[in-house]
Amino acid sequence: MKNKGFFLLKVDGERDRNIYTFALNMPAKDVVLRKDADSIREGVLYIFSELERKNILP
């Protein structure tokens, strides 16, 4: 496997509105990303843009 890691998506329903927590850990690439977002789209865009910025995704 080229880029092995762990991805977590958590929904926090205890707040006034749902908050999505995105976390990605890729120890082999020394990458740890975390983002609290108001929408799934915002969180996914953040994860992919950071992976592109770090030259992990083409």
N, CA, C and O atoms as CSV, one atom per row, in Angstrom:
chain,resi,resn,atom,element,x,y,z
A,1,MET,N,N,0.852,-1.176,0.000
A,1,MET,CA,C,0.000,0.000,0.000
A,1,MET,C,C,0.898,1.239,0.000
A,1,MET,O,O,1.825,1.343,0.803
A,2,LYS,N,N,0.618,2.162,-0.895
A,2,LYS,CA,C,1.469,3.333,-1.089
A,2,LYS,C,C,1.402,4.323,0.078
A,2,LYS,O,O,2.438,4.692,0.630
A,3,ASN,N,N,0.221,4.748,0.452
A,3,ASN,CA,C,0.036,5.730,1.526
A,3,ASN,C,C,-0.910,5.165,2.572
A,3,ASN,O,O,-2.126,5.322,2.467
A,4,LYS,N,N,-0.360,4.521,3.561
A,4,LYS,CA,C,-1.176,3.903,4.606
A,4,LYS,C,C,-1.449,4.929,5.707
A,4,LYS,O,O,-0.564,5.695,6.088
A,5,GLY,N,N,-2.684,4.934,6.210
A,5,GLY,CA,C,-3.035,5.861,7.271
A,5,GLY,C,C,-4.416,5.567,7.813
A,5,GLY,O,O,-5.030,4.550,7.488
A,6,PHE,N,N,-4.895,6.477,8.646
A,6,PHE,CA,C,-6.198,6.329,9.279
A,6,PHE,C,C,-7.000,7.600,9.064
A,6,PHE,O,O,-6.460,8.706,9.118
A,7,PHE,N,N,-8.311,7.431,8.816
A,7,PHE,CA,C,-9.211,8.559,8.618
A,7,PHE,C,C,-10.374,8.422,9.584
A,7,PHE,O,O,-10.898,7.325,9.781
A,8,LEU,N,N,-10.777,9.528,10.185
A,8,LEU,CA,C,-11.876,9.525,11.146
A,8,LEU,C,C,-12.828,10.669,10.816
A,8,LEU,O,O,-12.394,11.792,10.560
A,9,LEU,N,N,-14.119,10.381,10.823
A,9,LEU,CA,C,-15.161,11.399,10.677
A,9,LEU,C,C,-16.085,11.267,11.871
A,9,LEU,O,O,-16.638,10.196,12.123
A,10,LYS,N,N,-16.254,12.369,12.614
A,10,LYS,CA,C,-17.087,12.359,13.820
A,10,LYS,C,C,-18.123,13.474,13.703
A,10,LYS,O,O,-17.805,14.572,13.246
A,11,VAL,N,N,-19.347,13.200,14.109
A,11,VAL,CA,C,-20.403,14.207,14.133
A,11,VAL,C,C,-20.700,14.534,15.585
A,11,VAL,O,O,-21.034,13.652,16.377
A,12,ASP,N,N,-20.574,15.818,15.930
A,12,ASP,CA,C,-20.836,16.257,17.296
A,12,ASP,C,C,-22.238,16.846,17.350
A,12,ASP,O,O,-22.452,17.975,16.910
A,13,GLY,N,N,-23.178,16.107,17.878
A,13,GLY,CA,C,-24.560,16.557,17.953
A,13,GLY,C,C,-24.911,17.243,19.257
A,13,GLY,O,O,-26.059,17.638,19.462
A,14,GLU,N,N,-23.924,17.390,20.152
A,14,GLU,CA,C,-24.192,18.010,21.447
A,14,GLU,C,C,-24.175,19.531,21.381
A,14,GLU,O,O,-24.600,20.187,22.332
A,15,ARG,N,N,-23.699,20.102,20.294
A,15,ARG,CA,C,-23.676,21.554,20.133
A,15,ARG,C,C,-25.004,22.012,19.541
A,15,ARG,O,O,-25.868,21.191,19.235
A,16,ASP,N,N,-25.165,23.321,19.381
A,16,ASP,CA,C,-26.399,23.873,18.815
A,16,ASP,C,C,-26.675,23.345,17.410
A,16,ASP,O,O,-27.831,23.173,17.023
A,17,ARG,N,N,-25.622,23.091,16.657
A,17,ARG,CA,C,-25.763,22.527,15.307
A,17,ARG,C,C,-24.698,21.448,15.143
A,17,ARG,O,O,-23.728,21.407,15.900
A,18,ASN,N,N,-24.876,20.590,14.169
A,18,ASN,CA,C,-23.907,19.516,13.947
A,18,ASN,C,C,-22.571,20.083,13.479
A,18,ASN,O,O,-22.521,20.918,12.576
A,19,ILE,N,N,-21.511,19.629,14.093
A,19,ILE,CA,C,-20.150,19.964,13.694
A,19,ILE,C,C,-19.475,18.660,13.296
A,19,ILE,O,O,-19.508,17.680,14.040
A,20,TYR,N,N,-18.870,18.655,12.130
A,20,TYR,CA,C,-18.175,17.473,11.627
A,20,TYR,C,C,-16.681,17.627,11.901
A,20,TYR,O,O,-16.082,18.644,11.552
A,21,THR,N,N,-16.093,16.626,12.519
A,21,THR,CA,C,-14.657,16.632,12.763
A,21,THR,C,C,-14.010,15.626,11.827
A,21,THR,O,O,-14.356,14.445,11.826
A,22,PHE,N,N,-13.074,16.106,11.036
A,22,PHE,CA,C,-12.318,15.275,10.111
A,22,PHE,C,C,-10.901,15.145,10.650
A,22,PHE,O,O,-10.284,16.140,11.030
A,23,ALA,N,N,-10.389,13.934,10.686
A,23,ALA,CA,C,-9.013,13.707,11.126
A,23,ALA,C,C,-8.366,12.683,10.206
A,23,ALA,O,O,-8.966,11.662,9.869
A,24,LEU,N,N,-7.139,12.969,9.807
A,24,LEU,CA,C,-6.376,12.066,8.949
A,24,LEU,C,C,-4.977,11.942,9.523
A,24,LEU,O,O,-4.328,12.946,9.821
A,25,ASN,N,N,-4.513,10.706,9.679
A,25,ASN,CA,C,-3.181,10.435,10.200
A,25,ASN,C,C,-2.463,9.505,9.230
A,25,ASN,O,O,-2.924,8.395,8.967
A,26,MET,N,N,-1.337,9.964,8.703
A,26,MET,CA,C,-0.503,9.158,7.802
A,26,MET,C,C,0.930,9.188,8.335
A,26,MET,O,O,1.727,10.020,7.902
A,27,PRO,N,N,1.269,8.295,9.265
A,27,PRO,CA,C,2.591,8.335,9.902
A,27,PRO,C,C,3.758,8.208,8.924
A,27,PRO,O,O,4.792,8.844,9.126
A,28,ALA,N,N,3.619,7.414,7.882
A,28,ALA,CA,C,4.722,7.222,6.938
A,28,ALA,C,C,5.076,8.520,6.208
A,28,ALA,O,O,6.227,8.719,5.820
A,29,LYS,N,N,4.098,9.394,6.023
A,29,LYS,CA,C,4.316,10.680,5.348
A,29,LYS,C,C,4.440,11.835,6.341
A,29,LYS,O,O,4.580,12.988,5.933
A,30,ASP,N,N,4.389,11.539,7.632
A,30,ASP,CA,C,4.457,12.546,8.695
A,30,ASP,C,C,3.354,13.599,8.527
A,30,ASP,O,O,3.605,14.801,8.612
A,31,VAL,N,N,2.127,13.119,8.286
A,31,VAL,CA,C,0.984,14.006,8.063
A,31,VAL,C,C,-0.088,13.733,9.109
A,31,VAL,O,O,-0.524,12.597,9.295
A,32,VAL,N,N,-0.500,14.795,9.784
A,32,VAL,CA,C,-1.636,14.741,10.702
A,32,VAL,C,C,-2.500,15.956,10.384
A,32,VAL,O,O,-2.052,17.094,10.523
A,33,LEU,N,N,-3.732,15.717,9.959
A,33,LEU,CA,C,-4.661,16.793,9.619
A,33,LEU,C,C,-5.905,16.672,10.484
A,33,LEU,O,O,-6.380,15.570,10.758
A,34,ARG,N,N,-6.431,17.823,10.913
A,34,ARG,CA,C,-7.671,17.840,11.689
A,34,ARG,C,C,-8.428,19.112,11.350
A,34,ARG,O,O,-7.838,20.187,11.245
A,35,LYS,N,N,-9.735,18.983,11.178
A,35,LYS,CA,C,-10.561,20.143,10.832
A,35,LYS,C,C,-11.959,19.957,11.387
A,35,LYS,O,O,-12.578,18.913,11.178
A,36,ASP,N,N,-12.460,20.957,12.091
A,36,ASP,CA,C,-13.866,21.019,12.479
A,36,ASP,C,C,-14.577,21.837,11.404
A,36,ASP,O,O,-14.156,22.951,11.092
A,37,ALA,N,N,-15.643,21.296,10.842
A,37,ALA,CA,C,-16.315,21.951,9.726
A,37,ALA,C,C,-17.825,21.947,9.935
A,37,ALA,O,O,-18.370,21.099,10.640
A,38,ASP,N,N,-18.484,22.915,9.306
A,38,ASP,CA,C,-19.944,23.006,9.362
A,38,ASP,C,C,-20.611,22.057,8.374
A,38,ASP,O,O,-21.787,21.727,8.526
A,39,SER,N,N,-19.862,21.614,7.359
A,39,SER,CA,C,-20.437,20.714,6.355
A,39,SER,C,C,-19.418,19.644,5.969
A,39,SER,O,O,-18.211,19.821,6.131
A,40,ILE,N,N,-19.932,18.546,5.460
A,40,ILE,CA,C,-19.054,17.469,5.006
A,40,ILE,C,C,-18.216,17.959,3.827
A,40,ILE,O,O,-17.031,17.640,3.730
A,41,ARG,N,N,-18.817,18.719,2.951
A,41,ARG,CA,C,-18.088,19.228,1.782
A,41,ARG,C,C,-16.885,20.069,2.198
A,41,ARG,O,O,-15.796,19.903,1.648
A,42,GLU,N,N,-17.067,20.957,3.150
A,42,GLU,CA,C,-15.968,21.806,3.619
A,42,GLU,C,C,-14.817,20.961,4.175
A,42,GLU,O,O,-13.650,21.236,3.895
A,43,GLY,N,N,-15.146,19.951,4.949
A,43,GLY,CA,C,-14.120,19.089,5.530
A,43,GLY,C,C,-13.376,18.275,4.495
A,43,GLY,O,O,-12.152,18.156,4.562
A,44,VAL,N,N,-14.098,17.711,3.533
A,44,VAL,CA,C,-13.468,16.906,2.484
A,44,VAL,C,C,-12.573,17.783,1.610
A,44,VAL,O,O,-11.463,17.379,1.263
A,45,LEU,N,N,-13.041,18.970,1.254
A,45,LEU,CA,C,-12.216,19.883,0.458
A,45,LEU,C,C,-10.934,20.250,1.195
A,45,LEU,O,O,-9.868,20.328,0.584
A,46,TYR,N,N,-11.028,20.473,2.495
A,46,TYR,CA,C,-9.837,20.796,3.283
A,46,TYR,C,C,-8.834,19.642,3.258
A,46,TYR,O,O,-7.649,19.857,3.006
A,47,ILE,N,N,-9.302,18.417,3.517
A,47,ILE,CA,C,-8.409,17.251,3.558
A,47,ILE,C,C,-7.702,17.085,2.213
A,47,ILE,O,O,-6.481,16.933,2.171
A,48,PHE,N,N,-8.461,17.113,1.114
A,48,PHE,CA,C,-7.843,16.911,-0.193
A,48,PHE,C,C,-6.916,18.062,-0.579
A,48,PHE,O,O,-5.867,17.825,-1.179
A,49,SER,N,N,-7.275,19.296,-0.251
A,49,SER,CA,C,-6.399,20.420,-0.592
A,49,SER,C,C,-5.087,20.352,0.186
A,49,SER,O,O,-4.033,20.694,-0.349
A,50,GLU,N,N,-5.142,19.917,1.437
A,50,GLU,CA,C,-3.909,19.777,2.220
A,50,GLU,C,C,-3.042,18.639,1.689
A,50,GLU,O,O,-1.816,18.756,1.669
A,51,LEU,N,N,-3.657,17.546,1.261
A,51,LEU,CA,C,-2.886,16.444,0.679
A,51,LEU,C,C,-2.223,16.871,-0.630
A,51,LEU,O,O,-1.098,16.464,-0.916
A,52,GLU,N,N,-2.908,17.680,-1.415
A,52,GLU,CA,C,-2.304,18.212,-2.643
A,52,GLU,C,C,-1.178,19.180,-2.314
A,52,GLU,O,O,-0.130,19.158,-2.960
A,53,ARG,N,N,-1.385,20.028,-1.317
A,53,ARG,CA,C,-0.369,21.012,-0.928
A,53,ARG,C,C,0.910,20.339,-0.438
A,53,ARG,O,O,2.007,20.856,-0.647
A,54,LYS,N,N,0.766,19.195,0.207
A,54,LYS,CA,C,1.915,18.451,0.727
A,54,LYS,C,C,2.468,17.458,-0.297
A,54,LYS,O,O,3.318,16.632,0.033
A,55,ASN,N,N,1.985,17.541,-1.543
A,55,ASN,CA,C,2.433,16.688,-2.653
A,55,ASN,C,C,2.225,15.199,-2.396
A,55,ASN,O,O,3.031,14.380,-2.838
A,56,ILE,N,N,1.166,14.842,-1.695
A,56,ILE,CA,C,0.822,13.438,-1.472
A,56,ILE,C,C,-0.147,12.970,-2.552
A,56,ILE,O,O,-0.096,11.819,-2.986
A,57,LEU,N,N,-1.023,13.863,-2.979
A,57,LEU,CA,C,-1.923,13.585,-4.107
A,57,LEU,C,C,-1.452,14.402,-5.300
A,57,LEU,O,O,-0.959,15.518,-5.135
A,58,PRO,N,N,-1.602,13.848,-6.507
A,58,PRO,CA,C,-1.165,14.602,-7.704
A,58,PRO,C,C,-2.055,15.793,-7.990
A,58,PRO,O,O,-1.820,16.521,-8.955
